[in-house]
């Protein structure tokens, strides 16, 4: 049985930890409001641009003069998985859920006879994916050098992905990231970004007849890189909001668990103290009787 001194030391230690988790929870809550607002503000633009790209893709799909980012390489054997994780921990199961989605997608593709390579953004996803697929790790992009990854980082990632595509290193690219729903829910999302998927039904194009000036091909040459940057930027904003929401929830749970542990230790300490006092009284009475 632990001594009173050991119990008191454990109580003080847990109280110190509780102060840290409470402070981290408050910091995450403050950052969440800004990150959530940024992610939600970027969604309409990304969604509308994706719809425009899909409409244009439907018009020029199959044409020999269509941009390579749209028409693809003519094959789908080599797949690049761009996985966006956080750089910091203490955010619950967020990163493990993203890794699980990436591994599931990789297994699905490999089962179909495809070759898979990973492009990893953020530090937390590297080790677990490397343990499962040590020979499938391609490039890494470090976002830990900036306070908050933004459009500049999205441009740099897009430039590297486009360069890899132009060099013939992959045929299809998928973006895997968390979509922020709430502080409790962050959904892993898998989205094809290269080549731009063409709509399969008229409803997806909006059903409108549109004439473009200049031509669709010229517009696509300009918009395709911007589309890729926008999707990556949106993913960085989503992972930032998801990180703060998951961190706030995890630190709240940790603070509550610390409180429960403090209560249990305090009860144990009081019982041990009472037992020690009782034992001491018995010894005093026994000594008095002996006199």
Protein Blocks (a to p, Z undefined) as FASTA:
>chain_A
ZZfklmmmmmmmmmmmmmmmmmmmmmmmmmmmmmmmmmmmmmmmmmmmmmmmmmmmmmmg
oiakbcfklnonoiakbccddddddfbehiojmlmmmmmmmmmmmmmmmmnopacdddde
hjklmmmmmmmmmmlccbdcdfklpmbdcfklmmmmmmmmmmmmmnopafbdcddddddf
bfmbccdddddfbdcdddfbfklnoopacdddddfklmmmmmmmmmmmmmmmmmmmmmmm
mmmmmmmmmmmmmmmmmmmmmmmmmmmmmmmmmmmmmmmmmmmmmmmmmZZ
